């Protein structure tokens, strides 16, 4: 039985036909998903708002140890580009706080065209941290964000490790050391390709070592287009890194 703070899941909780046999027959997709995996990344929040009551219902559908990471809306990251976004940020946080203690983090995925600006980034991080004290994960996709390292440390922001890599500093987690967050999109074909067993074994070793040092570790598979994400998440969590998900801290 593992008590390491390791969370393994997918970007979304749809249970496809290919992996259905690994899950209970009864229950909603989320209830079935939550019986086998211990976290999920909510990406739908990027495109549209969800009511506070909807988040609360989702929280009630999963085991106590289960955690959600919620993606910040594109209105904030892609349209306002982190500028003058206090009101939509307040609205978003008011919604997703319906998850209560099962809210494990927020994901800030930036557009590839967004160049790092120290003043804009600091203003945004300050506003966000003033309202939310939990884990914040940043996925920048413009090379200029390599200059944000000191700011990430100051505001306790974790930069995600991403595959395929988008910038020169995202092949491994950087920023606030207390959290590691891996976003695996599939490679060589992004969103489609499955990861092979040697890759998963090596990944499991990295996650285990980080957790043994007291780091809270997340691993999210986003290679969802062909159903590979669910297969890889199950392989990692059952074969390479067995977890008792109800006992995960």
C-alpha positions as CSV (number, residue, x, y, z in Angstrom):
1,X,0.0,0.0,0.0
2,X,1.4,3.4,-1.0
3,X,1.0,6.6,1.0
4,X,3.1,8.7,-1.3
5,X,1.5,12.0,-2.4
6,X,1.3,10.9,-6.1
7,X,-1.8,11.7,-8.2
8,X,-2.3,10.0,-11.6
9,X,-5.1,10.7,-14.0
10,X,-6.3,12.2,-17.3
11,X,-7.4,15.4,-18.8
12,X,-11.1,14.6,-18.5
13,X,-12.9,11.5,-17.0
14,X,-14.7,10.0,-20.0
15,X,-14.4,6.2,-19.8
16,X,-14.0,4.9,-23.4
17,X,-15.1,1.5,-24.7
18,X,-11.5,0.3,-24.9
19,X,-10.8,0.6,-21.2
20,X,-14.4,0.1,-19.9
21,X,-13.6,-3.3,-18.5
22,X,-11.2,-1.8,-16.0
23,X,-14.0,0.2,-14.3
24,X,-17.3,-0.6,-12.5
25,X,-20.3,-0.9,-14.7
26,X,-22.5,1.2,-12.4
27,X,-22.3,4.9,-11.7
28,X,-21.6,8.1,-13.7
29,X,-18.5,8.4,-15.8
30,X,-16.8,10.4,-13.0
31,X,-17.8,7.9,-10.3
32,X,-16.5,5.0,-12.4
33,X,-13.3,6.9,-13.2
34,X,-12.8,7.9,-9.5
35,X,-12.9,4.2,-8.5
36,X,-9.6,3.5,-10.3
37,X,-7.7,6.8,-10.6
38,X,-7.1,9.4,-7.9
39,X,-7.2,12.8,-9.8
40,X,-8.4,14.5,-12.9
41,X,-7.7,17.7,-14.7
42,X,-10.8,19.6,-15.7
43,X,-10.2,21.2,-19.1
44,X,-13.8,22.1,-19.9
45,X,-13.5,25.1,-17.5
46,X,-11.1,26.6,-20.1
47,X,-14.0,26.9,-22.6
48,X,-17.1,27.5,-20.5
49,X,-18.0,28.3,-16.9
50,X,-19.5,25.7,-14.6
51,X,-21.8,26.5,-11.7
52,X,-20.6,26.3,-8.1
53,X,-23.3,23.6,-7.6
54,X,-21.8,21.6,-10.5
55,X,-18.4,21.6,-9.0
56,X,-19.9,20.6,-5.6
57,X,-21.7,17.7,-7.2
58,X,-18.5,16.5,-8.8
59,X,-16.7,16.7,-5.5
60,X,-19.4,14.5,-3.9
61,X,-19.1,11.9,-6.6
62,X,-15.5,10.9,-5.8
63,X,-13.6,9.3,-2.9
64,X,-12.3,11.6,-0.2
65,X,-8.7,11.4,-1.3
66,X,-9.5,12.3,-4.9
67,X,-8.3,15.6,-6.2
68,X,-9.2,17.9,-9.1
69,X,-7.0,20.4,-10.9
70,X,-9.0,23.0,-12.8
71,X,-7.9,24.8,-15.9
72,X,-8.2,28.6,-15.7
73,X,-10.6,30.0,-18.5
74,X,-9.3,31.2,-21.8
75,X,-11.0,34.5,-21.1
76,X,-8.2,35.1,-18.6
77,X,-5.2,33.6,-20.3
78,X,-5.9,33.9,-24.1
79,X,-8.3,36.9,-24.4
80,X,-7.3,39.2,-21.6
81,X,-3.8,37.7,-21.7
82,X,-3.5,38.1,-17.9
83,X,-4.3,41.8,-17.9
84,X,-7.2,43.4,-16.0
85,X,-8.7,40.0,-15.2
86,X,-9.6,40.4,-11.6
87,X,-13.3,40.2,-12.1
88,X,-13.3,37.0,-14.3
89,X,-10.8,35.5,-12.0
90,X,-13.0,36.2,-9.0
91,X,-16.0,34.7,-10.8
92,X,-14.0,31.6,-11.8
93,X,-12.7,31.0,-8.2
94,X,-16.2,31.5,-6.9
95,X,-17.3,28.6,-9.1
96,X,-14.5,26.1,-8.7
97,X,-14.4,26.5,-4.9
98,X,-17.4,24.3,-5.0
99,X,-14.9,21.5,-5.0
100,X,-14.0,22.3,-1.4
101,X,-11.1,20.3,-0.1
102,X,-10.9,18.2,-3.3
103,X,-9.6,21.2,-5.3
104,X,-6.0,20.2,-5.6
105,X,-4.7,23.0,-7.9
106,X,-5.3,25.4,-10.8
107,X,-3.7,25.1,-14.2
108,X,-2.7,28.3,-16.1
109,X,-2.0,27.3,-19.7
110,X,-0.7,30.2,-21.7
111,X,-1.1,30.8,-25.4
112,X,2.1,30.2,-27.5
113,X,2.0,33.9,-28.6
114,X,2.1,35.3,-25.0
115,X,5.5,36.8,-24.4
116,X,6.8,37.0,-20.8
117,X,6.3,40.5,-19.3
118,X,7.6,40.7,-15.7
119,X,5.1,43.4,-14.6
120,X,2.1,41.7,-16.1
121,X,3.0,38.3,-14.8
122,X,3.7,39.6,-11.3
123,X,0.4,41.5,-11.2
124,X,-1.5,38.4,-12.3
125,X,0.3,36.1,-9.8
126,X,-0.3,38.5,-7.0
127,X,-4.0,38.8,-7.8
128,X,-4.4,35.1,-8.0
129,X,-2.5,34.3,-4.8
130,X,-4.4,36.9,-2.9
131,X,-7.6,34.9,-3.5
132,X,-6.3,31.3,-3.7
133,X,-3.6,29.7,-1.5
134,X,-3.4,26.3,-3.1
135,X,-1.1,24.9,-5.8
136,X,-0.9,26.9,-9.1
137,X,0.6,25.2,-12.1
138,X,1.9,27.2,-15.1
139,X,2.3,25.9,-18.6
140,X,3.9,28.6,-20.7
141,X,4.4,28.0,-24.4
142,X,6.6,30.9,-25.4
143,X,10.4,30.7,-24.9
144,X,10.6,34.0,-23.2
145,X,9.0,32.5,-20.1
146,X,12.4,30.9,-19.2
147,X,13.1,34.3,-17.6
148,X,10.2,33.8,-15.1
149,X,12.1,31.5,-12.8
150,X,12.6,33.9,-10.0
151,X,9.1,35.1,-10.1
152,X,7.7,31.6,-10.0
153,X,9.7,31.0,-6.9
154,X,8.6,34.2,-5.3
155,X,4.9,33.4,-5.8
156,X,5.2,29.7,-5.3
157,X,4.2,28.8,-8.8
158,X,5.0,25.4,-10.3
159,X,5.9,25.2,-13.9
160,X,4.7,22.0,-15.5
161,X,6.9,19.4,-17.1
162,X,5.5,18.9,-20.6
163,X,5.9,16.3,-23.3
164,X,6.4,17.1,-26.1
165,X,8.5,20.0,-24.8
166,X,7.4,23.5,-25.9
167,X,10.2,25.6,-24.3
168,X,13.7,24.9,-23.1
169,X,12.8,24.7,-19.4
170,X,9.8,22.4,-19.5
171,X,11.2,18.9,-19.9
172,X,11.2,18.6,-16.1
173,X,9.3,20.5,-13.3
174,X,10.7,23.9,-12.2
175,X,9.5,26.7,-10.0
176,X,8.0,26.0,-6.6
177,X,9.6,22.7,-5.5
178,X,6.8,21.4,-3.2
179,X,4.7,20.4,-6.2
180,X,5.6,18.6,-9.5
181,X,3.1,18.5,-12.3
182,X,3.6,16.5,-15.4
183,X,1.4,17.1,-18.5
184,X,1.9,14.3,-21.1
185,X,0.3,15.1,-24.4
186,X,1.6,12.1,-26.4
187,X,4.6,12.0,-28.6
188,X,5.7,11.8,-31.4
189,X,2.1,12.5,-32.4
190,X,0.7,15.0,-29.9
191,X,-2.7,14.1,-28.3
192,X,-2.7,10.7,-30.0
193,X,0.5,8.7,-29.4
194,X,0.6,6.3,-26.4
195,X,3.7,6.1,-24.2
196,X,5.5,2.8,-24.2
197,X,6.4,0.6,-21.2
198,X,10.1,1.8,-20.9
199,X,8.9,5.4,-20.8
200,X,6.3,4.7,-18.1
201,X,8.8,2.7,-16.0
202,X,11.3,5.6,-16.2
203,X,8.6,8.1,-15.4
204,X,7.4,6.0,-12.4
205,X,10.9,6.1,-11.0
206,X,11.1,9.9,-11.3
207,X,7.7,10.3,-9.6
208,X,8.6,7.9,-6.8
209,X,11.9,9.7,-6.1
210,X,10.2,13.1,-5.9
211,X,7.4,11.8,-3.7
212,X,9.9,10.2,-1.3
213,X,11.4,13.7,-0.8
214,X,8.0,15.0,0.3
215,X,6.9,16.5,-3.1
216,X,3.3,16.3,-4.1
217,X,3.4,14.8,-7.5
218,X,0.7,15.0,-10.3
219,X,0.9,13.1,-13.6
220,X,-1.8,14.0,-16.1
221,X,-2.1,12.2,-19.4
222,X,-3.6,14.4,-22.1
223,X,-3.1,12.0,-25.1
224,X,-6.8,11.6,-25.2
225,X,-7.7,11.7,-28.9
226,X,-7.3,8.0,-29.5
227,X,-8.0,6.8,-25.9
228,X,-4.3,6.3,-25.1
229,X,-4.5,8.6,-22.0
230,X,-6.7,6.3,-20.0
231,X,-4.7,3.3,-21.0
232,X,-1.4,5.0,-20.0
233,X,-2.8,6.3,-16.7
234,X,-4.1,2.8,-15.7
235,X,-0.7,1.2,-16.7
236,X,1.2,3.7,-14.7
237,X,-1.0,3.5,-11.6
238,X,-1.5,-0.3,-11.6
239,X,1.7,-1.7,-13.1
240,X,4.5,0.6,-12.6
241,X,3.4,2.6,-9.5
242,X,0.7,0.7,-7.7
243,X,-1.4,3.1,-5.6
244,X,-4.2,2.6,-3.1
245,X,-6.1,5.6,-4.2
246,X,-8.3,5.9,-1.2
247,X,-5.2,6.1,1.0
248,X,-3.3,8.7,-1.0
249,X,-2.8,11.8,1.3
